[in-house]
Amino acid sequence: MTTLVYLIPVALFLGALGLSGFLWALRSGQYEDLDGAAERILIEPDERDSEGRQSN
């Protein structure tokens, strides 16, 4: 029974930590463009050299 005195606050703290992390991700725009990353992997970027010029 005494272990519940320690486990309940720890569980509440971890739950609040997870909730605050999720709310931070929502506010910072992590979930704004869900399809962008999936489509970006399919698009082949232009081949450019290290100075930004188009290579031949």
Backbone torsions as a table, in degrees:
resi	resn	phi	psi	omega
1	MET	NA	-31.9	-178.9
2	THR	-72.5	-22.8	178.3
3	THR	-69.7	-26.7	177.2
4	LEU	-65.0	-27.8	178.4
5	VAL	-64.1	-30.9	178.7
6	TYR	-90.8	-39.2	-172.9
7	LEU	-72.8	-36.4	-178.5
8	ILE	-65.9	-47.8	176.4
9	PRO	-64.0	-36.8	177.9
10	VAL	-64.4	-43.0	178.7
11	ALA	-65.2	-40.3	177.3
12	LEU	-65.8	-40.1	178.4
13	PHE	-64.2	-45.2	179.5
14	LEU	-65.9	-37.3	176.1
15	GLY	-64.6	-43.1	177.7
16	ALA	-66.4	-36.3	177.4
17	LEU	-64.5	-43.4	177.6
18	GLY	-65.8	-41.1	178.2
19	LEU	-65.0	-42.0	179.4
20	SER	-68.0	-34.8	175.1
21	GLY	-64.7	-39.9	177.6
22	PHE	-66.8	-43.0	178.9
23	LEU	-66.1	-35.8	176.0
24	TRP	-62.9	-42.6	179.6
25	ALA	-64.6	-37.4	176.9
26	LEU	-64.5	-45.1	-177.1
27	ARG	-70.9	-29.3	-177.5
28	SER	-86.4	-0.2	174.0
29	GLY	86.5	22.5	-179.4
30	GLN	-66.9	-24.3	-176.3
31	TYR	-108.2	18.1	-176.9
32	GLU	-71.3	-49.3	-173.9
33	ASP	-117.0	84.8	-176.8
34	LEU	-75.9	-29.8	-178.0
35	ASP	-88.5	-16.3	-176.0
36	GLY	-61.5	-46.7	-178.9
37	ALA	-67.9	-35.2	179.4
38	ALA	-68.4	-36.5	179.0
39	GLU	-82.0	-30.2	-177.8
40	ARG	-63.6	-30.3	-178.8
41	ILE	-72.1	-22.1	-178.7
42	LEU	-87.3	-20.1	-177.5
43	ILE	-86.6	125.5	-179.9
44	GLU	-83.4	124.5	-179.1
45	PRO	-72.7	158.4	175.5
46	ASP	-64.1	144.4	177.2
47	GLU	-83.8	114.9	-179.5
48	ARG	-129.3	149.8	178.0
49	ASP	-81.3	-174.3	-174.2
50	SER	-67.7	-21.3	179.7
51	GLU	-94.3	3.9	176.3
52	GLY	88.3	7.9	179.4
53	ARG	-90.2	148.8	177.8
54	GLN	-66.9	127.6	178.4
55	SER	-86.5	150.8	-178.5
56	ASN	-98.8	NA	NA
